[in-house]
Amino acid sequence: LLTSHSLNPMLLTSMAIMSIALGGWMGLNQTQTRKILAFSSISHLGWMTIIIIYDPKLTLLTFYLYTLMTASIFLTMDSTNTLKLSTLMTSWTKTPMLSTTLMLTLLSLAGLPPLTGFLPKWLIIQELTKQEMTTVATAISMLSLLGLFFYLRLAYCSTITLPPNSPNKMKQWSTKKQINTSISMLTLLSISLLPLS
């Protein structure tokens, strides 16, 4: 951020496009939620990198909103003890409201409009268009569809209800950890910040 004025724009743009592509492609076949969110971070870093020369304040805004949404997702997954997609599928029966807000936060992280995650992507595409880089804006928009796929897969898994199988043990119907106010506030901000503004 401090040296953004002295960076090579062509090199930075090509590295950002590769970062968005790598984060999207590598996150497709993952089943562990931490790996999916790690590749999501790589992809979002590409969005931040591509705009850092032209508008450093927009890079900071993107970083702050991404941190807000990711913290909300990590706290939610920690409270439901979710490590893989298979355990995410069973969380709906335990905490349906938390799973619903997790789905909305994941869709916000994907950048779907009217949610908060749409704001930085929209502003970045708008700034790239002002800089006459419409081809780059189109390329990163198309590459973000890869990330949208695994966010939709996560959102689908968080709201699916698995049919009960014949268990020999009692099912756990509640989580061990209490849902605290930080999850509630972060989720509320990550879902409704754009519509409120």
CORHU-V331285 format. One line per field, one symbol per residue. psi: psi as a letter, one per 20 degrees, with the letter a starting at -180 (. if undefined). burial: 1 if it has 24 or more other ideal C-beta (glycine too) atoms within 12 Angstrom, else 0. A space follows every 10 residues. Layout:
psi = ???
burial = ???
//
This chain:
psi = ghjhijqohg ghghhgghgg gghgghigjq iphhhghghh hgghhhhhhh ihhhnhhhgg gggghggggh hggghghhhj lphrhhhhhi ihhgnhghhg hgghhghghi kpqjrhihgh hghghghhhh jllhgggggh ghhihghhgh hhgghghijq opqprnqirp qoiqqhqqor hhgggggggi gjgghh.
burial = 0000000000 0110011111 1111001101 0010011011 1111111111 1111100110 1110111111 1111111111 0100101111 1111100110 1111111111 1100111111 1111101100 0010011011 1011111111 1111101110 0000000000 0000100010 0010011011 1111000
//
